[in-house]
Amino acid sequence: MESRQRVLLIGVGNIGRRHLQGLLLSRMSFDIHVVDPFESSLEAARQLIIESSEHSHTISFHSNYSNLPKQANIAIIATAADIRFRVLEELLNSCSLAYVILEKVLFQKLSDYEQAQSLLAKASTLAYVNCPRRYFPHYQKLHAEAFSRDWKMTVTGSNWGLACNAVHFIDLYNYLTGEIPEAYDTTALLPEIVASKRAGFVEVNGSLKSKDGRLEINCLLEEGHPIEVKLARADEQILIQEGKGLVEGFSTNYEAIPLSQMAHLPVQELLVNGTCGLTPYALSASLHQPFIQALLEFAAGKINIENGLPIT
């Protein structure tokens, strides 16, 4: 009988349930332990499983860590960013884990990044961060055939949540260029910090630019601008219209894969090969930290940042 790979899924809000949907697609046999303190979230996850197609996995539900196994192959931490460090710390202290997949934004406090690295090293746990554009076939082809440090990248769209989602595009910039922006210019951000669609978190609008000018991220208040990613160098330009599903200037078809249809792929890769296509923790931390630092400085005096930057 095939042995089951033990997977812990911590947090089954909207993102966590997409991870669960993806895990159910795997042809490997998983022993999935779902953890969430909210009964409504657990019930939504149970309903999702009832509505899913047949699978070979065993699934149990927990409202806390007390009955979790002391060893697991992999954990997916899909909580909000404000509690993610604490969850990671508690999990590593109570359970032996080979691998962890973390959702972004990783953490709200700058100090948590190095502390998390130390915790992971002490536990001998390999961690990756879920920035799934690295799995989109059109971006994989661009990475394989057009990778270059010469690209300037510009992201533009309407009301797409710059504070909470810019990390996806910072990660994409690194994937396509190998570059890690060291600092950001926030002078073109709009001065008002606004409430996020998610209660307890905030958002910013306007333009964020890397200090070297190679990466520009624009979030417009004006409606009617679907997200697009422009790569430019010398006399060459590639335009990826994510909102329209089109690629111009490069021979490939646009193909985005929803998390609910690909979350099992990095899990399988880790369990079989010991590595996966997601961003390794240390690299992702180096991409997060200058961004978090810039927004903390921007937010100082405008909102309470005593407990970190309230984004997720």
N, C-alpha and C positions, 0 to 999 in steps of 0.2 A: 504493500500500500504506500502511495506517495506521501512523504512527510509534508506537513503543512508549514508554511512560513508564517511566523507570527508578526502581525502588523498592528501597531497601535495608532489610532487616529484620534488626536486630541483636538476637540472643537468641531462641532458639526452645525455651525451656522451656514450661511449661503456658500461660502468657499469650501468649508469642510464637507458639505454634502456633495459638492462637485468632485472632490477627491474620492468620496465613497462611491459615487457612480462610476468613476474611472476604475477603481480597484475591482469592482464587480465584473468588469469586462475581461479581467485577466484569466488566462487559461491555466495559470499556476493555481495551486490550492492554498488559500490564505486562511489563517485563523485571525480574524479581525476583531480587535477590541476597540469599541467606540466609547469615547469619554466626553461628557459634557455636563456641567452642573445644572443646566436648564432642561426640565422635563419636556418642554415644548420642542426644543431642538432634537432631543432623543426621539420623540414621537414622530417628528417630521422625517428623521432618518429611517425609522422603522417603516413608515409609509412608503418612502422611496424604495426600500428593499422589496416590499410587497408588490410594488408596481413594476419592478425590474424583471428582465428576462431571467431564465433559469441560470443558476451559477453553482459552483462546487465549493463555495466558501462557508466556513462557520463564522457566525457573527454574534458577539455578545455586547451588552450595553452597560455602561457604568456612569454613575453620577459623580464619582470621585476616584482617587487612585488606590483606595484601600484594598480592593480585590484584584488589582491588576497583577499579571504575572511579573516575576522578578527578572525575567529575561525575555527579550524580544529581538527579532532580526532588524526591525526598522520601525521608527516612529515618524508620523507626519504631524507637525504642530501647526494647526490651522486656526489658532486663536487670534484675537485682535492683538495689535502690537503692544498695547499698554500692559498686558500680562505675559507676553511671550517669554521674556527672560526668566521670570519667576517659574513659569511652567517648565521651561527647559532645565532650570536648575533642580527643581523638585523631581523631575523625571530622571535625570542623570544620577541623582542621589539615591533613587529608589529602585532603579531598573537598569540592568546591563543591556546596552544597545550597541549594535554594530553600526547602524546608520540612522541619521535623522534628516528629514526634509523639512525645512522651515519656510513658512510663508513670508512674504514681504508686506509692509515695511518691517525689517527685522526687529529693531528696538527703537524706543523713543529717546533713551538716554545714551549719550556718547560713551559713558563709562561702561555700559553693558557690552559693548562690542569686544573689548579686550577680555573682559571677565568671561564672556561666553567662550571665547577662543581657549582660555585656560581650562575651563570646565570640560570642554570637548577633548582637549589634549589629555587631561588627567583621566578621563573615562575611556580613552582610546576609541572614541566614536567619530566617524567621518560624517560631516554635515554638508548639505547642499541647500541652495535657496531656489525656490520655485519662481523662476522668471522664464515662462514657457515659450517665449518667442524663439528660443534656441532650438525648439523642436518643430517650428513651422517650416515646411519644405522650401518655401521661397527664400526664407532667410538662411536656411542651411545651404542652399545653392549659392546665394550671394557670398556667404562665408567661405565656401569652397573655391569659388571662381573669381571673386572680386574683393577679397580681403585686402585692405590697404590702410596704412596709417595716414594717407593723404586725404581721406574723405572728411569733408565737413558735413555734419548731420543737423538737419533742422526738423523739428517736430511741431506740427500746428494742428489745432482742432478746437472745437467749441465745448466748453464746460465738461471736460473729461476728468477733472480732479487731479491737478498737477501735484499737489503735495503728497497725496496718497499713491499716485500711479507713475510719477516721473521715474522712479527707480527702474521700472520696466524698460524705459527707453534709454536710460543711462547704461543699463546692462546690455541692451541691444547695440548701443554705440561701441561698447567694449568688445562685443562679439564680432562686430564687423571691422573694427580698426585695431583692436588690441590696446587702445588707449584708456587711461584712468584719469579723469579730470581731477586735478588737485585742489581746485577752489572754484567758487561760483560768484558771479556778479548778480546781485539781487536788485539793483537800482531800477530796473524796468518792470519789477513786479508791482502790481497795483497795491496801494498802501493798506487797503482794508483786508483784514483776515476775517473770513466768513465761516459760518457753521457748515460742516460737512453734511451730506445726506445721512451719514451714520451718527447717531446721537453721541455727544461727548467728544467728537473729533472736529478738526478744523480743516479749511482749505484755503488756498491762495490762487490768484489769477494773475495774468500778465505774462512776462517773459523772463525766463531764467537762462543765463548764459554762462558757460564755462569761461574762466578768466582768460584762457588762450584763444577763445573765440571759435573753437572747433565744434562745439555742441551748443545748440540753441533750442530751448523747449518753450513753446508758446501755448498758453491756455486762454482762449478768447471768451469774453462774456457774450459777444455777439453770436447768435444762433446761426446755423446753416453752414458750418465748416466741419465736415467729417474729418477724422484724424488722418493725416498724411505724414509720411516720413520722406524727406528729401535728402539724398546723398549727392554731394557736388565736389568735383575736383577738376582743376584746369578747365577744359572745354567739355567735360563729361558730366551728365546728370542722370540719376536714377530716381524715379518717383514711385513710392509705394503708397497707394491710396487705400489705407486700411478700411476706412469707412465705406468705400465703394468696391473693395475687393479687386483692385487692379494694380498692375505693375507696368510702368513705362520706362523705357530706356535700358531694359535688361530682359533677356529671353527666359522668362519663367512665368508660370501661372501663380496667382495669389492663392494660398491655401492656409487659412488659419485653422487650428485644431482646438476646439473647446476643451477646457480642463476636464470636463466630464467624459471626454473621449480619449484623453491621453495621460491621465494621472497615473495609470498603471505602468506606463512605459519606463519612466526612470526607476520605479520600484523594482520592476523585473530586471532591469539592467544592473542595479546595485546587487541584487540577490544572486545574479548569475555571474557577473563580471567584476564586481567590487568597485565599480565606478559608473557614472552616468553622464548624460549630456547637460544636466542642469549646472548652475554656477557653483563652484566650490565655495564653502563658507568664507575662507580667508579672502578670496578675490571679491566676493560680494560685499564683505565688510569694508573693504578698501573703496568700493564704489559708493556704498551708503554713507560713510562717515563725512566726507566733504559736503555732501548734499544736506545731511542732517545739521552739520555745523552752520552752513549758510542760512538755513531756515530758522535755526535757533537764534542766530544773531539778528535776522530780519524781524523775528517775532518778539524779541526782548523789548519790554516796555509796553507792548500792545496787548499781550495775553499772559496768563500765568504759565511759565515754563519751568517752574520749580521741580516738577516731577518729569520733565522731559517735554519733547515736542508732541502735542496731542494729534498725531496722524496715525493712520493704520493702513 
